[in-house]
Amino acid sequence: MLKWLLVLSVLVLVSGLLRPRTPRRLRLGRLPGDLAFRFRGQEYHLPFASTLLLSLLAWLILRAL
C-alpha cells in the first residue's frame, strides 16, 4: 500500500511540474476529437479525445507495473 501511495505522489508531483509545458508539446485539448465552442459569450471545451488518450496511456502504464 505504501509503495502505491509513493508512486502516486511522485506522479502527481511530476505532472504538476510538467503541466505548463505539456499541452503545447502534446497538443492536448486540440486533438481532432476535442470540441470547443462558444455559447452566449462563454467558451466551452470538451476534450473527449484527449481524455481517451490519457486514459489509455494510464491504463498501459498500470498494466506494465
PQR file of N, CA, C, O and H, with PARSE charges and radii, in Angstrom:
ATOM      1  N   MET A   1       0.821  -1.186   0.000 -0.4000 1.5000
ATOM      2  CA  MET A   1       0.000   0.000   0.000 -0.0000 2.0000
ATOM      3  C   MET A   1       0.871   1.258   0.000  0.5500 1.7000
ATOM      4  O   MET A   1       0.576   2.231  -0.693 -0.5500 1.4000
ATOM      5  N   LEU A   2       1.931   1.221   0.777 -0.4000 1.5000
ATOM      6  CA  LEU A   2       2.818   2.376   0.865 -0.0000 2.0000
ATOM      7  C   LEU A   2       3.525   2.616  -0.466  0.5500 1.7000
ATOM      8  O   LEU A   2       3.774   3.760  -0.846 -0.5500 1.4000
ATOM      9  H   LEU A   2       2.170   0.430   1.340  0.4000 1.0000
ATOM     10  N   LYS A   3       3.844   1.539  -1.168 -0.4000 1.5000
ATOM     11  CA  LYS A   3       4.503   1.659  -2.473 -0.0000 2.0000
ATOM     12  C   LYS A   3       3.603   2.413  -3.463  0.5500 1.7000
ATOM     13  O   LYS A   3       4.078   3.304  -4.167 -0.5500 1.4000
ATOM     14  H   LYS A   3       3.642   0.609  -0.860  0.4000 1.0000
ATOM     15  N   TRP A   4       2.325   2.069  -3.523 -0.4000 1.5000
ATOM     16  CA  TRP A   4       1.396   2.718  -4.444 -0.0000 2.0000
ATOM     17  C   TRP A   4       1.177   4.177  -4.077  0.5500 1.7000
ATOM     18  O   TRP A   4       1.041   5.027  -4.957 -0.5500 1.4000
ATOM     19  H   TRP A   4       1.939   1.345  -2.951  0.4000 1.0000
ATOM     20  N   LEU A   5       1.140   4.470  -2.787 -0.4000 1.5000
ATOM     21  CA  LEU A   5       0.980   5.844  -2.341 -0.0000 2.0000
ATOM     22  C   LEU A   5       2.185   6.685  -2.744  0.5500 1.7000
ATOM     23  O   LEU A   5       2.036   7.830  -3.171 -0.5500 1.4000
ATOM     24  H   LEU A   5       1.250   3.780  -2.072  0.4000 1.0000
ATOM     25  N   LEU A   6       3.367   6.118  -2.609 -0.4000 1.5000
ATOM     26  CA  LEU A   6       4.591   6.809  -3.007 -0.0000 2.0000
ATOM     27  C   LEU A   6       4.627   7.036  -4.523  0.5500 1.7000
ATOM     28  O   LEU A   6       4.975   8.128  -4.973 -0.5500 1.4000
ATOM     29  H   LEU A   6       3.489   5.188  -2.262  0.4000 1.0000
ATOM     30  N   VAL A   7       4.276   6.026  -5.304 -0.4000 1.5000
ATOM     31  CA  VAL A   7       4.253   6.156  -6.763 -0.0000 2.0000
ATOM     32  C   VAL A   7       3.231   7.205  -7.192  0.5500 1.7000
ATOM     33  O   VAL A   7       3.518   8.025  -8.064 -0.5500 1.4000
ATOM     34  H   VAL A   7       3.994   5.139  -4.939  0.4000 1.0000
ATOM     35  N   LEU A   8       2.070   7.188  -6.604 -0.4000 1.5000
ATOM     36  CA  LEU A   8       1.032   8.160  -6.934 -0.0000 2.0000
ATOM     37  C   LEU A   8       1.473   9.579  -6.582  0.5500 1.7000
ATOM     38  O   LEU A   8       1.231  10.515  -7.343 -0.5500 1.4000
ATOM     39  H   LEU A   8       1.836   6.521  -5.896  0.4000 1.0000
ATOM     40  N   SER A   9       2.119   9.735  -5.430 -0.4000 1.5000
ATOM     41  CA  SER A   9       2.612  11.060  -5.028 -0.0000 2.0000
ATOM     42  C   SER A   9       3.664  11.580  -5.990  0.5500 1.7000
ATOM     43  O   SER A   9       3.649  12.759  -6.343 -0.5500 1.4000
ATOM     44  H   SER A   9       2.316   8.975  -4.811  0.4000 1.0000
ATOM     45  N   VAL A  10       4.568  10.727  -6.415 -0.4000 1.5000
ATOM     46  CA  VAL A  10       5.607  11.138  -7.360 -0.0000 2.0000
ATOM     47  C   VAL A  10       4.984  11.500  -8.712  0.5500 1.7000
ATOM     48  O   VAL A  10       5.393  12.483  -9.331 -0.5500 1.4000
ATOM     49  H   VAL A  10       4.580   9.769  -6.128  0.4000 1.0000
ATOM     50  N   LEU A  11       4.002  10.723  -9.178 -0.4000 1.5000
ATOM     51  CA  LEU A  11       3.336  11.035 -10.443 -0.0000 2.0000
ATOM     52  C   LEU A  11       2.599  12.372 -10.389  0.5500 1.7000
ATOM     53  O   LEU A  11       2.635  13.137 -11.352 -0.5500 1.4000
ATOM     54  H   LEU A  11       3.670   9.925  -8.675  0.4000 1.0000
ATOM     55  N   VAL A  12       1.942  12.653  -9.289 -0.4000 1.5000
ATOM     56  CA  VAL A  12       1.242  13.930  -9.145 -0.0000 2.0000
ATOM     57  C   VAL A  12       2.248  15.078  -9.123  0.5500 1.7000
ATOM     58  O   VAL A  12       2.004  16.125  -9.723 -0.5500 1.4000
ATOM     59  H   VAL A  12       1.913  12.031  -8.506  0.4000 1.0000
ATOM     60  N   LEU A  13       3.362  14.893  -8.446 -0.4000 1.5000
ATOM     61  CA  LEU A  13       4.390  15.927  -8.396 -0.0000 2.0000
ATOM     62  C   LEU A  13       4.983  16.193  -9.776  0.5500 1.7000
ATOM     63  O   LEU A  13       5.116  17.346 -10.185 -0.5500 1.4000
ATOM     64  H   LEU A  13       3.560  14.043  -7.958  0.4000 1.0000
ATOM     65  N   VAL A  14       5.336  15.133 -10.488 -0.4000 1.5000
ATOM     66  CA  VAL A  14       5.925  15.284 -11.818 -0.0000 2.0000
ATOM     67  C   VAL A  14       4.928  15.894 -12.785  0.5500 1.7000
ATOM     68  O   VAL A  14       5.293  16.773 -13.565 -0.5500 1.4000
ATOM     69  H   VAL A  14       5.228  14.197 -10.156  0.4000 1.0000
ATOM     70  N   SER A  15       3.678  15.452 -12.753 -0.4000 1.5000
ATOM     71  CA  SER A  15       2.682  16.022 -13.666 -0.0000 2.0000
ATOM     72  C   SER A  15       2.412  17.484 -13.341  0.5500 1.7000
ATOM     73  O   SER A  15       2.145  18.268 -14.252 -0.5500 1.4000
ATOM     74  H   SER A  15       3.381  14.738 -12.119  0.4000 1.0000
ATOM     75  N   GLY A  16       2.473  17.870 -12.086 -0.4000 1.5000
ATOM     76  CA  GLY A  16       2.304  19.267 -11.715 -0.0000 2.0000
ATOM     77  C   GLY A  16       3.448  20.135 -12.192  0.5500 1.7000
ATOM     78  O   GLY A  16       3.237  21.281 -12.590 -0.5500 1.4000
ATOM     79  H   GLY A  16       2.691  17.232 -11.347  0.4000 1.0000
ATOM     80  N   LEU A  17       4.664  19.597 -12.157 -0.4000 1.5000
ATOM     81  CA  LEU A  17       5.819  20.354 -12.622 -0.0000 2.0000
ATOM     82  C   LEU A  17       5.846  20.488 -14.137  0.5500 1.7000
ATOM     83  O   LEU A  17       6.294  21.507 -14.662 -0.5500 1.4000
ATOM     84  H   LEU A  17       4.836  18.666 -11.834  0.4000 1.0000
ATOM     85  N   LEU A  18       5.369  19.467 -14.843 -0.4000 1.5000
ATOM     86  CA  LEU A  18       5.397  19.474 -16.302 -0.0000 2.0000
ATOM     87  C   LEU A  18       4.140  20.073 -16.923  0.5500 1.7000
ATOM     88  O   LEU A  18       4.080  20.254 -18.139 -0.5500 1.4000
ATOM     89  H   LEU A  18       5.005  18.639 -14.417  0.4000 1.0000
ATOM     90  N   ARG A  19       3.157  20.377 -16.124 -0.4000 1.5000
ATOM     91  CA  ARG A  19       1.868  20.828 -16.651 -0.0000 2.0000
ATOM     92  C   ARG A  19       1.943  22.069 -17.538  0.5500 1.7000
ATOM     93  O   ARG A  19       1.279  22.092 -18.575 -0.5500 1.4000
ATOM     94  H   ARG A  19       3.206  20.231 -15.136  0.4000 1.0000
ATOM     95  N   PRO A  20       2.712  23.101 -17.190 -0.5600 1.5000
ATOM     96  CA  PRO A  20       2.717  24.278 -18.069  0.2800 2.0000
ATOM     97  C   PRO A  20       3.277  24.002 -19.465  0.5500 1.7000
ATOM     98  O   PRO A  20       2.887  24.672 -20.421 -0.5500 1.4000
ATOM     99  N   ARG A  21       4.173  23.042 -19.600 -0.4000 1.5000
ATOM    100  CA  ARG A  21       4.798  22.766 -20.893 -0.0000 2.0000
ATOM    101  C   ARG A  21       4.139  21.623 -21.658  0.5500 1.7000
ATOM    102  O   ARG A  21       4.282  21.544 -22.878 -0.5500 1.4000
ATOM    103  H   ARG A  21       4.490  22.498 -18.823  0.4000 1.0000
ATOM    104  N   THR A  22       3.436  20.757 -20.987 -0.4000 1.5000
ATOM    105  CA  THR A  22       2.895  19.549 -21.611 -0.0000 2.0000
ATOM    106  C   THR A  22       1.850  19.825 -22.701  0.5500 1.7000
ATOM    107  O   THR A  22       1.960  19.238 -23.778 -0.5500 1.4000
ATOM    108  H   THR A  22       3.320  20.821 -19.996  0.4000 1.0000
ATOM    109  N   PRO A  23       0.856  20.673 -22.488 -0.5600 1.5000
ATOM    110  CA  PRO A  23      -0.163  20.856 -23.540  0.2800 2.0000
ATOM    111  C   PRO A  23       0.407  21.373 -24.850  0.5500 1.7000
ATOM    112  O   PRO A  23      -0.074  20.999 -25.919 -0.5500 1.4000
ATOM    113  N   ARG A  24       1.422  22.224 -24.788 -0.4000 1.5000
ATOM    114  CA  ARG A  24       1.998  22.737 -26.031 -0.0000 2.0000
ATOM    115  C   ARG A  24       2.718  21.640 -26.802  0.5500 1.7000
ATOM    116  O   ARG A  24       2.652  21.595 -28.030 -0.5500 1.4000
ATOM    117  H   ARG A  24       1.813  22.528 -23.920  0.4000 1.0000
ATOM    118  N   ARG A  25       3.394  20.772 -26.098 -0.4000 1.5000
ATOM    119  CA  ARG A  25       4.140  19.699 -26.768 -0.0000 2.0000
ATOM    120  C   ARG A  25       3.220  18.594 -27.288  0.5500 1.7000
ATOM    121  O   ARG A  25       3.389  18.119 -28.411 -0.5500 1.4000
ATOM    122  H   ARG A  25       3.447  20.808 -25.101  0.4000 1.0000
ATOM    123  N   LEU A  26       2.270  18.197 -26.490 -0.4000 1.5000
ATOM    124  CA  LEU A  26       1.399  17.077 -26.856 -0.0000 2.0000
ATOM    125  C   LEU A  26       0.110  17.516 -27.549  0.5500 1.7000
ATOM    126  O   LEU A  26      -0.657  16.673 -28.014 -0.5500 1.4000
ATOM    127  H   LEU A  26       2.133  18.583 -25.578  0.4000 1.0000
ATOM    128  N   ARG A  27      -0.130  18.803 -27.622 -0.4000 1.5000
ATOM    129  CA  ARG A  27      -1.334  19.358 -28.227 -0.0000 2.0000
ATOM    130  C   ARG A  27      -2.602  18.827 -27.556  0.5500 1.7000
ATOM    131  O   ARG A  27      -3.622  18.639 -28.220 -0.5500 1.4000
ATOM    132  H   ARG A  27       0.494  19.488 -27.244  0.4000 1.0000
ATOM    133  N   LEU A  28      -2.544  18.585 -26.248 -0.4000 1.5000
ATOM    134  CA  LEU A  28      -3.727  18.116 -25.530 -0.0000 2.0000
ATOM    135  C   LEU A  28      -4.778  19.215 -25.523  0.5500 1.7000
ATOM    136  O   LEU A  28      -4.464  20.390 -25.336 -0.5500 1.4000
ATOM    137  H   LEU A  28      -1.715  18.737 -25.709  0.4000 1.0000
ATOM    138  N   GLY A  29      -6.011  18.823 -25.725 -0.4000 1.5000
ATOM    139  CA  GLY A  29      -7.103  19.777 -25.783 -0.0000 2.0000
ATOM    140  C   GLY A  29      -7.360  20.291 -27.189  0.5500 1.7000
ATOM    141  O   GLY A  29      -8.341  20.999 -27.415 -0.5500 1.4000
ATOM    142  H   GLY A  29      -6.266  17.868 -25.877  0.4000 1.0000
ATOM    143  N   ARG A  30      -6.500  19.947 -28.136 -0.4000 1.5000
ATOM    144  CA  ARG A  30      -6.690  20.388 -29.522 -0.0000 2.0000
ATOM    145  C   ARG A  30      -6.587  19.212 -30.487  0.5500 1.7000
ATOM    146  O   ARG A  30      -6.215  19.393 -31.646 -0.5500 1.4000
ATOM    147  H   ARG A  30      -5.704  19.372 -27.953  0.4000 1.0000
ATOM    148  N   LEU A  31      -6.908  18.033 -30.028 -0.4000 1.5000
ATOM    149  CA  LEU A  31      -6.902  16.850 -30.887 -0.0000 2.0000
ATOM    150  C   LEU A  31      -8.176  16.837 -31.733  0.5500 1.7000
ATOM    151  O   LEU A  31      -9.123  17.559 -31.421 -0.5500 1.4000
ATOM    152  H   LEU A  31      -7.210  17.886 -29.086  0.4000 1.0000
ATOM    153  N   PRO A  32      -8.218  16.030 -32.797 -0.5600 1.5000
ATOM    154  CA  PRO A  32      -9.394  16.033 -33.686  0.2800 2.0000
ATOM    155  C   PRO A  32     -10.726  15.686 -33.015  0.5500 1.7000
ATOM    156  O   PRO A  32     -11.772  16.076 -33.534 -0.5500 1.4000
ATOM    157  N   GLY A  33     -10.734  14.988 -31.910 -0.4000 1.5000
ATOM    158  CA  GLY A  33     -11.992  14.637 -31.252 -0.0000 2.0000
ATOM    159  C   GLY A  33     -12.397  15.586 -30.140  0.5500 1.7000
ATOM    160  O   GLY A  33     -13.424  15.368 -29.497 -0.5500 1.4000
ATOM    161  H   GLY A  33      -9.885  14.672 -31.488  0.4000 1.0000
ATOM    162  N   ASP A  34     -11.626  16.626 -29.897 -0.4000 1.5000
ATOM    163  CA  ASP A  34     -11.932  17.588 -28.843 -0.0000 2.0000
ATOM    164  C   ASP A  34     -12.840  18.689 -29.393  0.5500 1.7000
ATOM    165  O   ASP A  34     -12.631  19.192 -30.497 -0.5500 1.4000
ATOM    166  H   ASP A  34     -10.792  16.802 -30.420  0.4000 1.0000
ATOM    167  N   LEU A  35     -13.832  19.046 -28.614 -0.4000 1.5000
ATOM    168  CA  LEU A  35     -14.774  20.072 -29.039 -0.0000 2.0000
ATOM    169  C   LEU A  35     -14.532  21.368 -28.262  0.5500 1.7000
ATOM    170  O   LEU A  35     -14.291  21.348 -27.055 -0.5500 1.4000
ATOM    171  H   LEU A  35     -14.002  18.638 -27.717  0.4000 1.0000
ATOM    172  N   ALA A  36     -14.599  22.474 -28.966 -0.4000 1.5000
ATOM    173  CA  ALA A  36     -14.518  23.792 -28.344 -0.0000 2.0000
ATOM    174  C   ALA A  36     -15.534  24.683 -29.050  0.5500 1.7000
ATOM    175  O   ALA A  36     -15.538  24.782 -30.277 -0.5500 1.4000
ATOM    176  H   ALA A  36     -14.795  22.490 -29.946  0.4000 1.0000
ATOM    177  N   PHE A  37     -16.384  25.322 -28.277 -0.4000 1.5000
ATOM    178  CA  PHE A  37     -17.393  26.194 -28.884 -0.0000 2.0000
ATOM    179  C   PHE A  37     -17.745  27.318 -27.925  0.5500 1.7000
ATOM    180  O   PHE A  37     -17.467  27.250 -26.728 -0.5500 1.4000
ATOM    181  H   PHE A  37     -16.382  25.242 -27.281  0.4000 1.0000
ATOM    182  N   ARG A  38     -18.363  28.353 -28.479 -0.4000 1.5000
ATOM    183  CA  ARG A  38     -18.831  29.496 -27.708 -0.0000 2.0000
ATOM    184  C   ARG A  38     -20.352  29.474 -27.673  0.5500 1.7000
ATOM    185  O   ARG A  38     -21.006  29.206 -28.680 -0.5500 1.4000
ATOM    186  H   ARG A  38     -18.589  28.408 -29.452  0.4000 1.0000
ATOM    187  N   PHE A  39     -20.901  29.757 -26.502 -0.4000 1.5000
ATOM    188  CA  PHE A  39     -22.343  29.819 -26.342 -0.0000 2.0000
ATOM    189  C   PHE A  39     -22.667  30.956 -25.391  0.5500 1.7000
ATOM    190  O   PHE A  39     -22.293  30.924 -24.219 -0.5500 1.4000
ATOM    191  H   PHE A  39     -20.369  29.975 -25.683  0.4000 1.0000
ATOM    192  N   ARG A  40     -23.354  31.945 -25.896 -0.4000 1.5000
ATOM    193  CA  ARG A  40     -23.754  33.121 -25.126 -0.0000 2.0000
ATOM    194  C   ARG A  40     -22.561  33.809 -24.453  0.5500 1.7000
ATOM    195  O   ARG A  40     -22.633  34.206 -23.290 -0.5500 1.4000
ATOM    196  H   ARG A  40     -23.657  31.970 -26.849  0.4000 1.0000
ATOM    197  N   GLY A  41     -21.483  33.940 -25.192 -0.4000 1.5000
ATOM    198  CA  GLY A  41     -20.312  34.652 -24.693 -0.0000 2.0000
ATOM    199  C   GLY A  41     -19.365  33.823 -23.835  0.5500 1.7000
ATOM    200  O   GLY A  41     -18.316  34.330 -23.436 -0.5500 1.4000
ATOM    201  H   GLY A  41     -21.424  33.617 -26.137  0.4000 1.0000
ATOM    202  N   GLN A  42     -19.690  32.585 -23.539 -0.4000 1.5000
ATOM    203  CA  GLN A  42     -18.834  31.704 -22.746 -0.0000 2.0000
ATOM    204  C   GLN A  42     -18.163  30.697 -23.668  0.5500 1.7000
ATOM    205  O   GLN A  42     -18.770  30.226 -24.630 -0.5500 1.4000
ATOM    206  H   GLN A  42     -20.543  32.174 -23.862  0.4000 1.0000
ATOM    207  N   GLU A  43     -16.913  30.369 -23.373 -0.4000 1.5000
ATOM    208  CA  GLU A  43     -16.216  29.333 -24.133 -0.0000 2.0000
ATOM    209  C   GLU A  43     -16.287  28.016 -23.369  0.5500 1.7000
ATOM    210  O   GLU A  43     -16.061  27.971 -22.160 -0.5500 1.4000
ATOM    211  H   GLU A  43     -16.420  30.751 -22.591  0.4000 1.0000
ATOM    212  N   TYR A  44     -16.601  26.964 -24.083 -0.4000 1.5000
ATOM    213  CA  TYR A  44     -16.686  25.631 -23.502 -0.0000 2.0000
ATOM    214  C   TYR A  44     -15.717  24.715 -24.237  0.5500 1.7000
ATOM    215  O   TYR A  44     -15.628  24.748 -25.464 -0.5500 1.4000
ATOM    216  H   TYR A  44     -16.785  27.000 -25.065  0.4000 1.0000
ATOM    217  N   HIS A  45     -14.993  23.897 -23.480 -0.4000 1.5000
ATOM    218  CA  HIS A  45     -14.052  22.938 -24.048 -0.0000 2.0000
ATOM    219  C   HIS A  45     -14.427  21.551 -23.542  0.5500 1.7000
ATOM    220  O   HIS A  45     -14.542  21.326 -22.337 -0.5500 1.4000
ATOM    221  H   HIS A  45     -15.066  23.869 -22.483  0.4000 1.0000
ATOM    222  N   LEU A  46     -14.613  20.635 -24.469 -0.4000 1.5000
ATOM    223  CA  LEU A  46     -14.939  19.249 -24.136 -0.0000 2.0000
ATOM    224  C   LEU A  46     -13.862  18.352 -24.754  0.5500 1.7000
ATOM    225  O   LEU A  46     -13.964  17.977 -25.922 -0.5500 1.4000
ATOM    226  H   LEU A  46     -14.519  20.817 -25.448  0.4000 1.0000
ATOM    227  N   PRO A  47     -12.840  18.011 -23.978 -0.5600 1.5000
ATOM    228  CA  PRO A  47     -11.695  17.265 -24.526  0.2800 2.0000
ATOM    229  C   PRO A  47     -11.927  15.748 -24.542  0.5500 1.7000
ATOM    230  O   PRO A  47     -11.308  15.015 -23.769 -0.5500 1.4000
ATOM    231  N   PHE A  48     -12.807  15.288 -25.412 -0.4000 1.5000
ATOM    232  CA  PHE A  48     -13.111  13.856 -25.468 -0.0000 2.0000
ATOM    233  C   PHE A  48     -11.903  13.026 -25.905  0.5500 1.7000
ATOM    234  O   PHE A  48     -11.575  12.031 -25.258 -0.5500 1.4000
ATOM    235  H   PHE A  48     -13.309  15.883 -26.039  0.4000 1.0000
ATOM    236  N   ALA A  49     -11.250  13.413 -26.975 -0.4000 1.5000
ATOM    237  CA  ALA A  49     -10.124  12.641 -27.494 -0.0000 2.0000
ATOM    238  C   ALA A  49      -8.933  12.695 -26.546  0.5500 1.7000
ATOM    239  O   ALA A  49      -8.251  11.688 -26.355 -0.5500 1.4000
ATOM    240  H   ALA A  49     -11.517  14.221 -27.501  0.4000 1.0000
ATOM    241  N   SER A  50      -8.675  13.841 -25.957 -0.4000 1.5000
ATOM    242  CA  SER A  50      -7.554  13.963 -25.022 -0.0000 2.0000
ATOM    243  C   SER A  50      -7.783  13.085 -23.793  0.5500 1.7000
ATOM    244  O   SER A  50      -6.854  12.438 -23.309 -0.5500 1.4000
ATOM    245  H   SER A  50      -9.228  14.660 -26.112  0.4000 1.0000
ATOM    246  N   THR A  51      -9.009  13.063 -23.293 -0.4000 1.5000
ATOM    247  CA  THR A  51      -9.335  12.235 -22.142 -0.0000 2.0000
ATOM    248  C   THR A  51      -9.169  10.757 -22.471  0.5500 1.7000
ATOM    249  O   THR A  51      -8.630   9.995 -21.668 -0.5500 1.4000
ATOM    250  H   THR A  51      -9.764  13.589 -23.686  0.4000 1.0000
ATOM    251  N   LEU A  52      -9.623  10.360 -23.631 -0.4000 1.5000
ATOM    252  CA  LEU A  52      -9.481   8.972 -24.056 -0.0000 2.0000
ATOM    253  C   LEU A  52      -8.012   8.589 -24.197  0.5500 1.7000
ATOM    254  O   LEU A  52      -7.605   7.512 -23.764 -0.5500 1.4000
ATOM    255  H   LEU A  52     -10.060  10.979 -24.283  0.4000 1.0000
ATOM    256  N   LEU A  53      -7.220   9.466 -24.801 -0.4000 1.5000
ATOM    257  CA  LEU A  53      -5.798   9.202 -24.979 -0.0000 2.0000
ATOM    258  C   LEU A  53      -5.075   9.093 -23.638  0.5500 1.7000
ATOM    259  O   LEU A  53      -4.268   8.184 -23.448 -0.5500 1.4000
ATOM    260  H   LEU A  53      -7.551  10.341 -25.153  0.4000 1.0000
ATOM    261  N   LEU A  54      -5.350   9.997 -22.716 -0.4000 1.5000
ATOM    262  CA  LEU A  54      -4.702   9.953 -21.407 -0.0000 2.0000
ATOM    263  C   LEU A  54      -5.151   8.737 -20.590  0.5500 1.7000
ATOM    264  O   LEU A  54      -4.352   8.163 -19.850 -0.5500 1.4000
ATOM    265  H   LEU A  54      -6.007  10.736 -22.871  0.4000 1.0000
ATOM    266  N   SER A  55      -6.402   8.347 -20.714 -0.4000 1.5000
ATOM    267  CA  SER A  55      -6.886   7.152 -20.021 -0.0000 2.0000
ATOM    268  C   SER A  55      -6.205   5.899 -20.552  0.5500 1.7000
ATOM    269  O   SER A  55      -5.833   5.013 -19.783 -0.5500 1.4000
ATOM    270  H   SER A  55      -7.052   8.813 -21.315  0.4000 1.0000
ATOM    271  N   LEU A  56      -6.044   5.829 -21.862 -0.4000 1.5000
ATOM    272  CA  LEU A  56      -5.355   4.693 -22.461 -0.0000 2.0000
ATOM    273  C   LEU A  56      -3.898   4.643 -22.018  0.5500 1.7000
ATOM    274  O   LEU A  56      -3.377   3.569 -21.717 -0.5500 1.4000
ATOM    275  H   LEU A  56      -6.346   6.549 -22.487  0.4000 1.0000
ATOM    276  N   LEU A  57      -3.246   5.783 -21.977 -0.4000 1.5000
ATOM    277  CA  LEU A  57      -1.857   5.851 -21.535 -0.0000 2.0000
ATOM    278  C   LEU A  57      -1.726   5.422 -20.075  0.5500 1.7000
ATOM    279  O   LEU A  57      -0.814   4.669 -19.734 -0.5500 1.4000
ATOM    280  H   LEU A  57      -3.669   6.656 -22.222  0.4000 1.0000
ATOM    281  N   ALA A  58      -2.622   5.889 -19.215 -0.4000 1.5000
ATOM    282  CA  ALA A  58      -2.591   5.497 -17.801 -0.0000 2.0000
ATOM    283  C   ALA A  58      -2.829   4.004 -17.639  0.5500 1.7000
ATOM    284  O   ALA A  58      -2.184   3.353 -16.817 -0.5500 1.4000
ATOM    285  H   ALA A  58      -3.364   6.501 -19.492  0.4000 1.0000
ATOM    286  N   TRP A  59      -3.746   3.469 -18.416 -0.4000 1.5000
ATOM    287  CA  TRP A  59      -4.028   2.028 -18.356 -0.0000 2.0000
ATOM    288  C   TRP A  59      -2.803   1.219 -18.767  0.5500 1.7000
ATOM    289  O   TRP A  59      -2.469   0.223 -18.125 -0.5500 1.4000
ATOM    290  H   TRP A  59      -4.269   3.999 -19.084  0.4000 1.0000
ATOM    291  N   LEU A  60      -2.138   1.643 -19.832 -0.4000 1.5000
ATOM    292  CA  LEU A  60      -0.938   0.935 -20.294 -0.0000 2.0000
ATOM    293  C   LEU A  60       0.188   0.996 -19.258  0.5500 1.7000
ATOM    294  O   LEU A  60       0.900   0.013 -19.053 -0.5500 1.4000
ATOM    295  H   LEU A  60      -2.410   2.452 -20.354  0.4000 1.0000
ATOM    296  N   ILE A  61       0.343   2.129 -18.622 -0.4000 1.5000
ATOM    297  CA  ILE A  61       1.378   2.251 -17.579 -0.0000 2.0000
ATOM    298  C   ILE A  61       1.064   1.358 -16.404  0.5500 1.7000
ATOM    299  O   ILE A  61       1.953   0.684 -15.885 -0.5500 1.4000
ATOM    300  H   ILE A  61      -0.235   2.927 -18.789  0.4000 1.0000
ATOM    301  N   LEU A  62      -0.192   1.338 -15.970 -0.4000 1.5000
ATOM    302  CA  LEU A  62      -0.562   0.488 -14.845 -0.0000 2.0000
ATOM    303  C   LEU A  62      -0.458  -0.993 -15.183  0.5500 1.7000
ATOM    304  O   LEU A  62      -0.129  -1.802 -14.315 -0.5500 1.4000
ATOM    305  H   LEU A  62      -0.915   1.886 -16.391  0.4000 1.0000
ATOM    306  N   ARG A  63      -0.730  -1.356 -16.421 -0.4000 1.5000
ATOM    307  CA  ARG A  63      -0.572  -2.765 -16.832 -0.0000 2.0000
ATOM    308  C   ARG A  63       0.897  -3.173 -16.824  0.5500 1.7000
ATOM    309  O   ARG A  63       1.220  -4.328 -16.548 -0.5500 1.4000
ATOM    310  H   ARG A  63      -0.997  -0.699 -17.126  0.4000 1.0000
ATOM    311  N   ALA A  64       1.793  -2.222 -17.129 -0.4000 1.5000
ATOM    312  CA  ALA A  64       3.215  -2.521 -17.145 -0.0000 2.0000
ATOM    313  C   ALA A  64       3.775  -2.699 -15.735  0.5500 1.7000
ATOM    314  O   ALA A  64       4.750  -3.425 -15.537 -0.5500 1.4000
ATOM    315  H   ALA A  64       1.530  -1.284 -17.353  0.4000 1.0000
ATOM    316  N   LEU A  65       3.157  -2.035 -14.756 -0.4000 1.5000
ATOM    317  CA  LEU A  65       3.624  -2.180 -13.382 -0.0000 2.0000
ATOM    318  C   LEU A  65       3.119  -3.470 -12.829  0.5500 1.7000
ATOM    319  O   LEU A  65       3.395  -3.797 -11.675 -0.5500 1.4000
ATOM    320  H   LEU A  65       2.365  -1.446 -14.916  0.4000 1.0000
TER
END
